[in-house]
């Protein structure tokens, strides 16, 4: 008897638990009816990418902002339903949001 037989024997002794399907809670993407606005703004003479019209909780906003900042390799902030990303990364941000399933309205794109 090798270790595989012992392991299979132990598995058969374990009580069988039925898994109940969990109901999926609606995500922000499904609640987001209006497209997110991605635009360029100047803050203190420096370019900044703004993502506005986000519908969701503050925690979801901060999580999305953190993900965008990490993917773009820049700093920024999130407050009052608005994500501010340092630098002109409009194209990259809009592509990331589109890949994540959000609708994007591009403002001031070249």
MDAnalysis code that builds the backbone (N, CA, C; Angstrom):
import MDAnalysis as mda
import numpy as np

u = mda.Universe.empty(330, n_residues=110, atom_resindex=np.repeat(np.arange(110), 3), trajectory=True)
u.add_TopologyAttr("name", ["N", "CA", "C"] * 110)
u.add_TopologyAttr("resid", np.arange(1, 111))
u.add_TopologyAttr("resname", ["UNK", "UNK", "UNK", "UNK", "UNK", "UNK", "UNK", "UNK", "UNK", "UNK", "UNK", "UNK", "UNK", "UNK", "UNK", "UNK", "UNK", "UNK", "UNK", "UNK", "UNK", "UNK", "UNK", "UNK", "UNK", "UNK", "UNK", "UNK", "UNK", "UNK", "UNK", "UNK", "UNK", "UNK", "UNK", "UNK", "UNK", "UNK", "UNK", "UNK", "UNK", "UNK", "UNK", "UNK", "UNK", "UNK", "UNK", "UNK", "UNK", "UNK", "UNK", "UNK", "UNK", "UNK", "UNK", "UNK", "UNK", "UNK", "UNK", "UNK", "UNK", "UNK", "UNK", "UNK", "UNK", "UNK", "UNK", "UNK", "UNK", "UNK", "UNK", "UNK", "UNK", "UNK", "UNK", "UNK", "UNK", "UNK", "UNK", "UNK", "UNK", "UNK", "UNK", "UNK", "UNK", "UNK", "UNK", "UNK", "UNK", "UNK", "UNK", "UNK", "UNK", "UNK", "UNK", "UNK", "UNK", "UNK", "UNK", "UNK", "UNK", "UNK", "UNK", "UNK", "UNK", "UNK", "UNK", "UNK", "UNK", "UNK"])
u.atoms.positions = np.array([
    [0.857, -1.179, 0.000],
    [0.000, 0.000, 0.000],
    [0.899, 1.236, 0.000],
    [0.765, 2.067, -1.029],
    [1.576, 3.275, -1.089],
    [0.771, 4.461, -0.560],
    [1.333, 5.621, -0.608],
    [0.720, 6.817, -0.032],
    [-0.565, 7.220, -0.762],
    [-0.662, 6.917, -2.043],
    [-1.869, 7.274, -2.790],
    [-3.074, 6.478, -2.288],
    [-2.871, 5.193, -2.021],
    [-3.955, 4.377, -1.507],
    [-4.398, 4.858, -0.125],
    [-3.424, 5.227, 0.708],
    [-3.752, 5.741, 2.039],
    [-4.548, 7.046, 1.937],
    [-4.120, 7.913, 1.015],
    [-4.810, 9.188, 0.844],
    [-6.241, 8.975, 0.356],
    [-6.435, 8.092, -0.590],
    [-7.777, 7.801, -1.079],
    [-8.650, 7.195, 0.018],
    [-8.040, 6.384, 0.887],
    [-8.775, 5.812, 2.011],
    [-9.219, 6.889, 2.991],
    [-8.358, 7.871, 3.229],
    [-8.712, 8.970, 4.120],
    [-9.807, 9.852, 3.510],
    [-9.758, 10.039, 2.202],
    [-10.779, 10.851, 1.545],
    [-12.153, 10.204, 1.669],
    [-12.192, 8.893, 1.580],
    [-13.488, 8.218, 1.664],
    [-14.059, 8.281, 3.079],
    [-13.213, 8.463, 4.088],
    [-13.678, 8.542, 5.469],
    [-14.206, 9.926, 5.831],
    [-13.860, 10.938, 5.057],
    [-14.311, 12.290, 5.366],
    [-15.808, 12.422, 5.121],
    [-16.487, 13.224, 5.955],
    [-17.922, 13.431, 5.721],
    [-18.123, 14.248, 4.446],
    [-19.158, 13.887, 3.707],
    [-19.467, 14.576, 2.460],
    [-20.320, 15.803, 2.769],
    [-19.869, 16.949, 2.292],
    [-20.577, 18.198, 2.502],
    [-21.072, 18.693, 1.152],
    [-22.361, 18.993, 1.107],
    [-22.916, 19.513, -0.130],
    [-22.624, 21.000, -0.223],
    [-22.146, 21.419, -1.387],
    [-21.868, 22.827, -1.594],
    [-23.128, 23.506, -2.098],
    [-23.509, 24.581, -1.422],
    [-24.674, 25.338, -1.860],
    [-24.206, 26.436, -2.794],
    [-24.891, 26.630, -3.894],
    [-24.474, 27.689, -4.806],
    [-24.710, 29.053, -4.167],
    [-23.728, 29.900, -4.262],
    [-23.853, 31.237, -3.696],
    [-24.475, 32.150, -4.730],
    [-25.318, 33.019, -4.262],
    [-25.922, 33.971, -5.183],
    [-24.933, 35.087, -5.429],
    [-24.746, 35.404, -6.671],
    [-23.789, 36.441, -7.031],
    [-24.375, 37.803, -6.702],
    [-23.603, 38.591, -5.963],
    [-24.037, 39.939, -5.672],
    [-23.724, 40.813, -6.873],
    [-24.549, 41.790, -7.145],
    [-24.278, 42.637, -8.303],
    [-22.994, 43.417, -8.106],
    [-22.184, 43.441, -9.133],
    [-20.925, 44.162, -9.055],
    [-21.130, 45.587, -9.503],
    [-20.110, 46.388, -9.299],
    [-20.188, 47.781, -9.692],
    [-20.345, 47.908, -11.202],
    [-19.724, 46.992, -11.941],
    [-19.799, 47.059, -13.401],
    [-21.238, 46.952, -13.879],
    [-22.034, 46.098, -13.217],
    [-23.418, 45.954, -13.636],
    [-24.257, 47.122, -13.143],
    [-23.884, 47.732, -12.029],
    [-24.615, 48.880, -11.514],
    [-24.239, 50.160, -12.248],
    [-23.095, 50.174, -12.898],
    [-22.605, 51.353, -13.605],
    [-23.342, 51.477, -14.931],
    [-24.402, 52.282, -14.948],
    [-25.184, 52.451, -16.169],
    [-24.573, 53.500, -17.081],
    [-24.071, 54.569, -16.512],
    [-23.442, 55.634, -17.288],
    [-21.969, 55.295, -17.508],
    [-21.410, 55.710, -18.643],
    [-19.991, 55.434, -18.881],
    [-19.099, 56.292, -17.981],
    [-17.938, 55.758, -17.657],
    [-16.952, 56.517, -16.911],
    [-16.319, 57.535, -17.856],
    [-16.114, 58.746, -17.382],
    [-15.490, 59.793, -18.203],
    [-13.994, 59.803, -17.912],
    [-13.201, 59.694, -18.973],
    [-11.745, 59.763, -18.849],
    [-11.305, 61.007, -19.603],
    [-10.656, 61.933, -18.890],
    [-10.262, 63.184, -19.507],
    [-8.950, 63.693, -18.929],
    [-8.344, 64.625, -19.642],
    [-7.098, 65.243, -19.215],
    [-7.415, 66.557, -18.537],
    [-6.735, 66.819, -17.445],
    [-6.907, 68.067, -16.710],
    [-5.532, 68.564, -16.307],
    [-5.415, 69.845, -16.045],
    [-4.153, 70.416, -15.570],
    [-4.329, 70.776, -14.103],
    [-3.452, 70.274, -13.287],
    [-3.445, 70.586, -11.863],
    [-2.090, 71.189, -11.524],
    [-2.097, 72.443, -11.147],
    [-0.864, 73.176, -10.846],
    [0.101, 73.139, -12.023],
    [-0.424, 73.213, -13.235],
    [0.395, 73.227, -14.435],
    [0.890, 71.870, -14.886],
    [0.519, 70.825, -14.176],
    [0.958, 69.470, -14.526],
    [-0.229, 68.670, -15.046],
    [0.011, 67.780, -16.017],
    [-1.116, 67.000, -16.554],
    [-1.591, 65.947, -15.550],
    [-2.899, 65.733, -15.545],
    [-3.497, 64.716, -14.683],
    [-4.659, 64.086, -15.431],
    [-4.801, 62.784, -15.310],
    [-5.900, 62.057, -15.933],
    [-7.008, 61.898, -14.900],
    [-8.219, 62.292, -15.263],
    [-9.363, 62.200, -14.362],
    [-10.325, 61.135, -14.839],
    [-10.793, 60.315, -13.912],
    [-11.853, 59.340, -14.176],
    [-13.012, 59.754, -13.280],
    [-14.112, 60.171, -13.895],
    [-15.243, 60.685, -13.129],
    [-16.507, 59.889, -13.433],
    [-17.579, 60.257, -12.722],
    [-18.909, 59.644, -12.834],
    [-18.901, 58.170, -12.451],
    [-18.143, 57.823, -11.413],
    [-18.106, 56.458, -10.900],
    [-19.263, 56.274, -9.941],
    [-20.027, 55.197, -10.127],
    [-21.139, 54.887, -9.233],
    [-20.762, 53.643, -8.444],
    [-20.613, 53.808, -7.165],
    [-20.243, 52.702, -6.298],
    [-19.805, 53.236, -4.954],
    [-19.394, 52.338, -4.094],
    [-18.984, 52.748, -2.757],
    [-17.578, 53.350, -2.790],
    [-17.214, 53.999, -1.707],
    [-15.883, 54.592, -1.617],
    [-14.801, 53.527, -1.628],
    [-15.089, 52.369, -1.037],
    [-14.110, 51.284, -1.028],
    [-13.856, 50.768, -2.440],
    [-14.919, 50.622, -3.227],
    [-14.759, 50.170, -4.608],
    [-13.998, 51.195, -5.430],
    [-14.267, 52.479, -5.161],
    [-13.556, 53.554, -5.858],
    [-12.072, 53.502, -5.539],
    [-11.741, 53.318, -4.280],
    [-10.335, 53.265, -3.885],
    [-9.638, 52.025, -4.443],
    [-10.351, 50.901, -4.495],
    [-9.767, 49.689, -5.075],
    [-9.483, 49.874, -6.562],
    [-10.425, 50.477, -7.277],
    [-10.227, 50.734, -8.708],
    [-9.079, 51.711, -8.921],
    [-9.014, 52.750, -8.091],
    [-7.925, 53.725, -8.213],
    [-6.576, 53.072, -7.958],
    [-6.516, 52.230, -6.959],
    [-5.258, 51.552, -6.649],
    [-4.827, 50.667, -7.808],
    [-5.758, 49.941, -8.389],
    [-5.444, 49.076, -9.520],
    [-4.930, 49.892, -10.706],
    [-5.607, 50.999, -11.011],
    [-5.180, 51.838, -12.124],
    [-3.801, 52.450, -11.873],
    [-3.559, 52.895, -10.646],
    [-2.260, 53.490, -10.327],
    [-1.139, 52.468, -10.446],
    [-1.389, 51.243, -9.999],
    [-0.371, 50.196, -10.082],
    [-0.100, 49.821, -11.531],
    [-1.168, 49.653, -12.322],
    [-1.007, 49.266, -13.728],
    [-0.288, 50.352, -14.529],
    [-0.521, 51.616, -14.185],
    [0.114, 52.719, -14.912],
    [1.471, 53.091, -14.315],
    [1.746, 52.661, -13.103],
    [3.025, 52.963, -12.463],
    [3.154, 54.417, -12.060],
    [2.045, 55.023, -11.642],
    [2.048, 56.435, -11.257],
    [1.302, 56.602, -9.942],
    [1.294, 57.813, -9.442],
    [0.565, 58.125, -8.225],
    [-0.800, 58.688, -8.546],
    [-1.526, 59.018, -7.499],
    [-2.841, 59.605, -7.695],
    [-3.655, 59.532, -6.423],
    [-4.946, 59.838, -6.563],
    [-5.825, 59.806, -5.400],
    [-7.241, 59.478, -5.850],
    [-8.101, 59.175, -4.878],
    [-9.503, 58.864, -5.158],
    [-10.353, 59.458, -4.050],
    [-11.288, 60.329, -4.456],
    [-12.223, 60.898, -3.495],
    [-13.398, 61.521, -4.227],
    [-14.518, 61.558, -3.567],
    [-15.736, 62.197, -4.087],
    [-16.154, 61.662, -5.457],
    [-16.032, 60.362, -5.676],
    [-16.454, 59.766, -6.939],
    [-15.537, 60.087, -8.099],
    [-14.317, 60.519, -7.815],
    [-13.377, 60.918, -8.857],
    [-12.011, 60.287, -8.580],
    [-11.394, 59.765, -9.632],
    [-10.049, 59.203, -9.518],
    [-9.113, 60.133, -10.271],
    [-8.062, 60.585, -9.617],
    [-7.062, 61.442, -10.227],
    [-5.780, 60.632, -10.367],
    [-5.310, 60.491, -11.595],
    [-4.077, 59.764, -11.882],
    [-3.051, 60.778, -12.369],
    [-1.865, 60.775, -11.791],
    [-0.844, 61.742, -12.182],
    [-0.318, 61.422, -13.576],
    [-0.211, 62.450, -14.405],
    [0.340, 62.286, -15.738],
    [-0.742, 62.079, -16.783],
    [-0.318, 62.118, -18.043],
    [-1.232, 61.940, -19.166],
    [-1.236, 60.472, -19.575],
    [-2.093, 59.680, -18.938],
    [-2.196, 58.245, -19.219],
    [-3.635, 57.900, -19.620],
    [-4.254, 58.809, -20.377],
    [-5.654, 58.636, -20.771],
    [-5.876, 57.358, -21.561],
    [-5.008, 57.109, -22.530],
    [-5.188, 55.949, -23.407],
    [-5.058, 54.656, -22.615],
    [-4.042, 54.582, -21.768],
    [-3.812, 53.368, -20.985],
    [-4.963, 53.128, -20.002],
    [-5.417, 54.187, -19.348],
    [-6.518, 54.061, -18.384],
    [-7.801, 53.632, -19.087],
    [-8.090, 54.246, -20.240],
    [-9.321, 53.879, -20.943],
    [-9.259, 52.440, -21.442],
    [-8.094, 51.994, -21.886],
    [-7.953, 50.596, -22.311],
    [-8.132, 49.636, -21.138],
    [-7.540, 49.966, -19.989],
    [-7.678, 49.119, -18.806],
    [-9.139, 49.028, -18.362],
    [-9.824, 50.170, -18.348],
    [-11.228, 50.170, -17.924],
    [-12.098, 49.383, -18.901],
    [-11.813, 49.498, -20.190],
    [-12.574, 48.740, -21.188],
    [-12.363, 47.246, -21.021],
    [-11.113, 46.840, -20.748],
    [-10.822, 45.422, -20.528],
    [-11.528, 44.896, -19.287],
    [-11.735, 45.774, -18.296],
    [-12.392, 45.363, -17.061],
    [-13.913, 45.318, -17.215],
    [-14.437, 45.782, -18.351],
    [-15.865, 45.697, -18.594],
    [-16.633, 46.988, -18.383],
    [-15.951, 48.077, -18.093],
    [-16.614, 49.361, -17.928],
    [-16.814, 50.026, -19.286],
    [-17.880, 50.800, -19.405],
    [-18.055, 51.650, -20.574],
    [-17.232, 52.911, -20.321],
    [-16.578, 53.402, -21.368],
    [-15.701, 54.551, -21.212],
    [-16.092, 55.628, -22.211],
    [-16.227, 56.861, -21.733],
    [-16.454, 58.013, -22.595],
    [-15.170, 58.822, -22.601],
    [-14.541, 58.916, -23.755],
    [-13.252, 59.579, -23.884],
    [-13.458, 61.065, -24.167],
    [-12.853, 61.904, -23.332],
    [-12.956, 63.341, -23.468],
    [-11.547, 63.900, -23.721],
    [-11.404, 64.818, -24.669],
    [-10.122, 65.469, -24.987],
    [-9.068, 64.481, -25.446],
    [-9.450, 63.472, -26.212],
    [-8.472, 62.535, -26.767],
    [-7.985, 63.060, -28.101],
    [-6.786, 62.701, -28.443],
    [-6.193, 63.157, -29.714],
    [-6.696, 62.337, -30.869],
])
